Amino acid sequence: PISTHHAQENVLQRVLQLPVVSSTCQTLQRKYSSTKESHPLMASVCEVYERGVQGAGALAMWGMEPVVRRLEPQFAVANNLACRGLDHLEEKIPALQYPVDK
């Protein structure tokens, strides 16, 4: 039986909330921002890329929506299994709960 605890969770959100992952993402975001600020040419290239990715992402989501709706039950099962696997990893690897610098 699927527990309601796991059914309401999103495995991607859980992974992103792990201190080791979130601190790495924050570090990368700071480096990306500082690079954009210190190199005007790089900033203009990055802005063009960011706009392109946003447009492509919106188009892809619009095209995928009917497929996602049909596969929703399978996604729920896969998400549940992934959350269980993450529970197991968190138990076996306590370092996942610490930021990168620790």
C-alpha positions as CSV (number, residue, x, y, z in Angstrom):
1,P,0.0,0.0,0.0
2,I,1.1,3.5,-0.8
3,S,1.6,5.7,2.3
4,T,0.0,9.1,2.2
5,H,3.3,10.5,3.5
6,H,5.1,9.5,0.3
7,A,2.1,10.0,-2.1
8,Q,2.2,13.8,-1.2
9,E,6.0,14.1,-1.7
10,N,7.9,14.9,-4.8
11,V,11.2,13.2,-5.0
12,L,12.8,16.0,-6.9
13,Q,11.8,18.6,-4.3
14,R,13.1,16.2,-1.6
15,V,16.5,15.9,-3.3
16,L,16.7,19.7,-3.8
17,Q,16.1,20.2,-0.1
18,L,19.0,18.0,1.0
19,P,21.5,20.3,2.5
20,V,24.4,18.9,0.4
21,V,22.4,19.6,-2.8
22,S,20.9,22.9,-1.8
23,S,24.3,24.3,-0.7
24,T,25.9,23.2,-4.0
25,C,23.1,24.8,-5.9
26,Q,23.5,28.1,-4.0
27,T,27.2,28.1,-4.6
28,L,26.7,27.5,-8.3
29,Q,24.1,30.3,-8.5
30,R,26.4,32.8,-6.7
31,K,29.2,31.9,-9.1
32,Y,26.9,32.3,-12.1
33,S,25.6,35.6,-10.9
34,S,29.1,37.0,-10.1
35,T,30.4,35.9,-13.5
36,K,27.5,37.7,-15.2
37,E,28.2,40.8,-13.2
38,S,31.9,40.9,-13.9
39,H,31.8,40.1,-17.6
40,P,29.4,42.2,-19.6
41,L,29.8,40.1,-22.8
42,M,29.1,36.9,-20.8
43,A,26.0,38.6,-19.2
44,S,24.5,39.3,-22.6
45,V,25.1,35.7,-23.8
46,C,23.6,34.3,-20.6
47,E,20.5,36.5,-20.9
48,V,19.9,35.3,-24.5
49,Y,20.4,31.7,-23.4
50,E,18.1,32.1,-20.4
51,R,15.3,33.6,-22.6
52,G,15.7,30.7,-25.0
53,V,15.5,28.1,-22.3
54,Q,12.4,29.7,-20.8
55,G,10.7,29.7,-24.2
56,A,11.7,26.1,-25.0
57,G,10.7,25.0,-21.6
58,A,7.2,26.5,-21.9
59,L,6.8,25.0,-25.4
60,A,7.9,21.6,-24.2
61,M,5.5,21.6,-21.2
62,W,2.6,22.7,-23.5
63,G,3.4,19.8,-25.8
64,M,3.9,17.2,-23.0
65,E,0.8,18.1,-21.0
66,P,-1.6,15.5,-22.6
67,V,1.1,12.8,-22.2
68,V,1.8,13.7,-18.6
69,R,-1.9,13.5,-17.7
70,R,-2.2,10.0,-19.2
71,L,1.0,8.8,-17.4
72,E,0.1,10.4,-14.1
73,P,-0.6,7.1,-12.3
74,Q,2.7,5.7,-13.4
75,F,4.5,8.9,-12.3
76,A,2.9,8.5,-8.9
77,V,4.2,5.0,-8.5
78,A,7.7,6.0,-9.7
79,N,7.7,8.9,-7.4
80,N,6.7,6.7,-4.5
81,L,9.5,4.2,-5.3
82,A,12.0,7.0,-5.6
83,C,11.0,8.5,-2.3
84,R,11.5,5.1,-0.6
85,G,14.9,4.8,-2.2
86,L,15.8,8.3,-1.0
87,D,14.7,7.3,2.5
88,H,17.1,4.4,2.4
89,L,19.9,6.6,1.1
90,E,19.4,9.2,3.8
91,E,19.6,6.4,6.4
92,K,22.7,4.9,4.9
93,I,24.6,8.2,4.1
94,P,24.2,10.7,6.9
95,A,26.5,13.1,5.0
96,L,23.6,14.0,2.7
97,Q,22.2,16.0,5.6
98,Y,25.2,18.4,5.8
99,P,26.1,21.3,3.5
100,V,29.1,20.7,1.2
101,D,31.6,22.7,3.4
102,K,31.0,20.3,6.3
